[in-house]
């Protein structure tokens, strides 16, 4: 239901009882901290989530052997927050710590190992190292193929991961092939009205296909519509892209969903209109997406840099060079702080910066 304030209220009541009744190193306390941390993380309060996850981790470290699975989960929680904050090097550090424990504690075909490989692949994807991401996604997929039934949603998720990497690498034919594989599994796995496992799709914002298995107005269907639209945009099929993005928006504006997903759809629409040279409409959508991301994300998050760069390209096209420079500088500054120097986005931002500088 997404009523985070209610969830927080009850988790905190539970925690207060635990604090009074249990010794400070009791294993129920860190589980309670993790529950509260997860709610703060979903609310976008990453610093508070991190604080609680770290409290839980300290208790686990003192109470449990170093190879205990709870420690692996704890490292994973911390890594997840850093990933959400856009601090990808830190995320990778904690995901790798988690993975080392899993490798020692679990059989090689355990689904938790697949999830761990997947998490590491996600971070490499965010860092722009798509070949490395594919390597970890493939490891995850191989385990899942052996451990799970053929119509399991996690297998569809694997194909969607592949599609996301291929799309960013510009291999749209491979991306669409992976999407078809995911679609075939999802048609078998999901029943109408059952959004189970669909939340995993929120990580992969650009290359989803249209699924008929979710309810017509379910928010995850909106993510699907939006991102198949983005594939069509990149292949210059603008009218089809707009149609899918608009379907997404019609759902997202009428159904309770993650505001950041709605922001992605606004930005997808903005970029499509920009490429169609409809600059006033593009700017409207960029500003809507930026407003949501500025409210929900840390001020130096790489996803903000994406919007600033989109707006810089728009202002460059309309010869508003001062505004273009302002926006591209913001994008470059974030990228310098948060992304590897070889990240494709960082290189693109610097290239745009030089184009604008030459015009001024």
C-alpha positions in Angstrom: 0.0 0.0 0.0 3.0 2.3 0.4 1.8 3.9 3.7 5.3 4.4 5.0 4.3 6.7 7.9 2.0 4.0 9.3 4.6 1.3 8.8 7.2 3.5 10.6 4.8 4.1 13.5 4.3 0.4 14.2 7.9 -0.6 13.6 9.0 2.1 16.1 6.4 0.9 18.7 7.7 -2.6 18.3 11.3 -1.3 18.7 10.6 0.6 21.9 9.3 -2.6 23.4 12.4 -4.5 22.3 14.7 -1.9 23.7 13.1 -2.1 27.2 12.8 -5.9 27.3 15.9 -7.1 25.6 19.7 -6.8 26.3 21.4 -4.4 23.9 23.1 -7.1 21.8 19.9 -9.3 21.4 19.5 -10.4 17.7 15.9 -9.1 17.6 17.1 -5.5 18.0 19.2 -5.3 14.7 16.3 -7.0 12.8 14.1 -4.2 14.2 16.6 -1.5 13.2 16.7 -3.1 9.7 12.9 -3.0 9.4 12.8 0.7 10.3 15.8 1.4 8.0 14.0 -0.2 5.1 11.0 2.1 5.6 13.3 5.2 5.7 15.0 3.9 2.6 11.7 3.6 0.7 10.8 7.1 1.8 14.1 8.4 0.3 15.6 9.3 3.7 18.8 7.6 2.9 21.0 9.1 5.7 18.5 7.9 8.3 18.3 4.5 6.7 22.1 4.2 6.6 22.3 5.2 10.3 19.8 2.4 11.3 21.5 -0.2 9.0 24.8 0.6 10.6 23.4 0.2 14.1 22.0 -3.2 13.2 25.4 -4.1 11.6 27.3 -3.3 14.8 25.1 -5.6 16.9 25.4 -8.4 14.3 29.2 -8.0 14.3 29.4 -8.3 18.0 26.9 -11.1 18.4 27.5 -13.4 15.3 30.4 -15.2 13.7 32.0 -13.4 10.8 30.5 -15.7 8.1 26.9 -15.5 9.4 24.3 -14.9 6.7 22.8 -12.0 8.7 26.1 -10.1 8.3 25.9 -10.7 4.5 22.3 -9.3 4.5 23.5 -6.4 6.6 26.3 -5.5 4.2 23.8 -5.8 1.4 21.4 -3.4 3.0 24.2 -0.8 3.5 25.3 -1.4 -0.1 21.8 -0.9 -1.3 21.5 2.5 0.4 24.8 3.7 -1.0 23.6 2.6 -4.5 20.3 4.5 -4.0 22.4 7.6 -3.0 24.4 7.3 -6.1 27.6 6.5 -4.2 28.5 3.5 -6.4 32.0 2.9 -5.2 30.8 2.5 -1.6 27.9 0.4 -2.8 30.3 -1.9 -4.6 32.5 -2.2 -1.5 29.6 -3.4 0.7 28.0 -5.7 -1.9 31.4 -7.4 -2.4 31.7 -7.9 1.4 28.3 -9.4 1.4 29.2 -11.6 -1.6 32.3 -13.0 0.1 30.2 -14.3 3.0 27.6 -15.8 0.7 30.3 -17.6 -1.3 31.7 -19.3 1.8 28.4 -20.0 3.5 26.1 -21.1 0.6 26.2 -23.8 -2.1 27.2 -22.5 -5.5 23.7 -22.7 -6.9 21.9 -20.9 -4.1 19.4 -18.2 -5.2 20.9 -15.7 -2.7 24.2 -16.0 -4.5 22.4 -15.1 -7.7 20.9 -12.0 -6.1 24.3 -11.0 -4.8 25.8 -11.3 -8.4 22.8 -9.3 -9.6 23.4 -6.5 -7.1 27.1 -6.2 -8.1 26.1 -6.2 -11.7 23.6 -3.4 -11.0 26.3 -1.2 -9.5 28.7 -1.8 -12.4 25.8 -0.9 -14.7 25.3 2.4 -12.8 29.0 3.0 -13.0 28.9 2.7 -16.8 31.0 -0.5 -17.0 28.4 -2.4 -19.0 30.6 -5.3 -20.0 31.4 -6.0 -16.3 27.7 -5.6 -15.5 26.8 -8.2 -18.1 29.4 -10.6 -16.6 27.8 -10.5 -13.2 24.2 -10.6 -14.6 25.2 -13.7 -16.6 26.5 -15.4 -13.4 23.3 -14.5 -11.7 21.2 -15.8 -14.6 23.1 -19.1 -14.8 22.4 -19.8 -11.1 18.7 -18.9 -11.5 18.3 -21.1 -14.5 19.5 -24.1 -12.5 17.8 -23.2 -9.2 14.4 -21.8 -10.3 11.5 -23.1 -12.4 11.5 -21.8 -16.0 8.7 -19.3 -15.5 10.1 -17.7 -12.4 9.9 -13.9 -12.4 13.6 -13.7 -11.4 14.5 -15.2 -14.7 12.5 -12.5 -16.5 14.4 -10.0 -14.4 17.7 -11.4 -15.6 16.7 -10.9 -19.2 15.6 -7.3 -18.4 19.0 -6.7 -16.9 20.6 -7.9 -20.1 18.3 -5.6 -22.0 19.2 -2.6 -19.9 22.9 -3.1 -20.6 22.5 -3.7 -24.3 20.3 -0.6 -24.6 23.0 1.5 -22.9 25.7 0.0 -25.2 23.6 0.9 -28.2 22.8 -2.6 -29.2 19.1 -2.2 -29.6 18.5 -5.4 -31.5 20.0 -7.4 -28.6 18.0 -5.3 -26.1 14.8 -6.1 -27.9 15.7 -9.8 -28.1 16.3 -9.9 -24.4 13.0 -8.1 -23.8 11.1 -10.7 -25.8 12.6 -13.4 -23.6 11.5 -11.6 -20.5 8.1 -11.0 -21.9 7.6 -14.7 -22.7 8.4 -15.6 -19.1 6.3 -12.9 -17.6 3.3 -13.9 -19.5 3.5 -17.3 -17.8 4.6 -16.0 -14.4 2.2 -13.1 -13.7 -1.6 -13.3 -13.4 -3.8 -10.3 -13.9 -4.0 -8.3 -10.6 -0.9 -9.9 -9.1 2.0 -7.5 -9.0 4.3 -10.1 -7.2 8.0 -9.6 -7.9 7.3 -6.6 -10.2 9.0 -4.1 -7.8 12.3 -5.6 -9.0 11.6 -3.9 -12.3 12.0 -0.4 -10.8 15.7 -0.7 -11.1 15.7 -1.0 -14.8 14.2 2.2 -16.1 14.8 2.2 -19.8 14.2 -1.0 -21.7 11.1 -2.7 -20.5 8.5 -4.0 -22.9 4.8 -3.9 -22.7 3.3 -6.6 -20.5 -0.3 -7.7 -20.7 -0.2 -9.6 -17.4 -0.5 -6.7 -15.0 -3.8 -4.9 -14.4 -4.3 -2.3 -17.1 -3.8 0.6 -14.6 -1.2 -1.0 -12.4 1.8 1.3 -11.8 4.3 -1.4 -12.9 2.5 -1.5 -16.3 3.3 2.2 -16.5 7.0 1.6 -16.0 6.8 -0.9 -18.8 5.0 1.5 -21.2 7.5 4.2 -20.4 10.7 2.3 -21.1 9.7 0.4 -24.2 8.9 4.0 -25.3 12.5 4.9 -24.6 13.8 2.1 -26.8 11.6 3.4 -29.7 12.9 7.0 -29.1 16.5 5.9 -29.4 15.6 4.2 -32.7 14.1 7.5 -33.9 10.6 6.1 -33.8 9.3 9.2 -32.0 5.6 8.9 -32.5 5.6 5.3 -31.1 7.8 6.4 -28.2 5.4 9.2 -27.3 2.5 6.8 -27.4 4.1 4.5 -24.9 5.3 7.3 -22.7 1.9 8.8 -22.6 0.3 5.5 -21.7 2.8 5.3 -18.8 1.9 8.9 -17.7 -1.8 8.2 -17.9 -1.4 5.4 -15.4 1.2 7.0 -13.1 -0.8 10.2 -12.7 -3.9 8.3 -11.6 -2.4 5.4 -9.6 -0.3 5.6 -6.4 3.3 4.8 -7.5 6.9 5.7 -6.8 7.3 9.4 -7.7 10.8 8.7 -9.1 9.2 6.4 -11.7 6.9 9.2 -12.7 9.9 11.6 -12.9 11.7 9.1 -15.3 8.6 9.1 -17.6 8.6 12.9 -17.6 12.3 13.0 -18.5 11.7 10.3 -21.2 9.0 12.5 -22.7 11.2 15.6 -22.5 14.0 13.9 -24.3 11.7 12.6 -27.0 10.2 16.1 -27.6 13.7 17.6 -27.5 14.9 15.3 -30.3 11.7 16.2 -32.2 12.7 19.9 -31.8 9.6 20.7 -29.8 11.7 22.5 -27.2 9.0 24.3 -25.2 7.2 21.0 -24.5 10.5 19.3 -23.8 11.4 21.9 -21.2 8.1 21.5 -19.4 8.6 17.8 -19.0 12.3 18.2 -18.0 11.3 20.7 -15.3 8.6 18.4 -13.9 11.0 15.5 -13.7 13.8 17.6 -12.2 11.4 18.9 -9.5 10.6 15.4 -8.3 14.2 14.2 -8.4 15.4 17.3 -6.5 12.9 16.5 -3.8 13.6 12.8 -3.6 17.3 12.4 -4.3 20.6 13.8 -2.7 21.7 17.0 -4.4 24.7 15.3 -6.0 22.9 12.2 -7.3 23.9 11.1 -10.8 20.3 11.0 -11.9 20.1 14.8 -11.4 23.1 15.2 -13.7 21.2 13.4 -16.4 18.4 16.0 -16.3 20.8 18.9 -16.1 22.6 17.6 -19.2 19.3 17.1 -21.1 18.4 20.7 -20.3 21.8 21.8 -21.4 21.4 20.2 -24.8 18.0 21.8 -25.1 19.4 25.3 -24.3 22.3 24.7 -26.7 19.8 24.0 -29.5 17.8 27.1 -28.7 21.1 29.2 -28.5 20.5 30.1 -24.9 24.2 29.5 -24.2 24.4 30.9 -20.6 21.6 28.6 -19.5 23.2 25.8 -21.4 26.5 26.4 -19.7 24.9 26.6 -16.2 23.2 23.3 -16.6 26.1 21.4 -18.2 28.4 22.7 -15.4 26.0 21.2 -12.8 26.0 17.9 -14.7 29.8 17.9 -14.9 30.3 18.7 -11.2 28.1 15.9 -10.1 29.7 13.5 -12.5 33.2 14.5 -11.2 32.2 13.7 -7.7 30.1 10.6 -8.2 31.1 8.8 -11.5 34.2 7.1 -12.7 36.2 9.3 -15.2 35.5 6.7 -17.9 31.8 6.7 -17.4 30.0 7.3 -20.8 27.7 10.0 -19.2 30.7 11.9 -17.8 32.4 11.8 -21.2 29.2 13.0 -22.9 28.8 15.8 -20.3 32.4 17.1 -21.0 31.8 16.9 -24.7 28.6 19.0 -24.4 30.5 21.4 -22.2 33.1 22.0 -24.9 30.4 22.5 -27.6 28.8 25.2 -25.4 32.1 26.8 -24.5 32.9 27.2 -28.2 29.6 28.9 -28.8 30.0 31.5 -26.1 
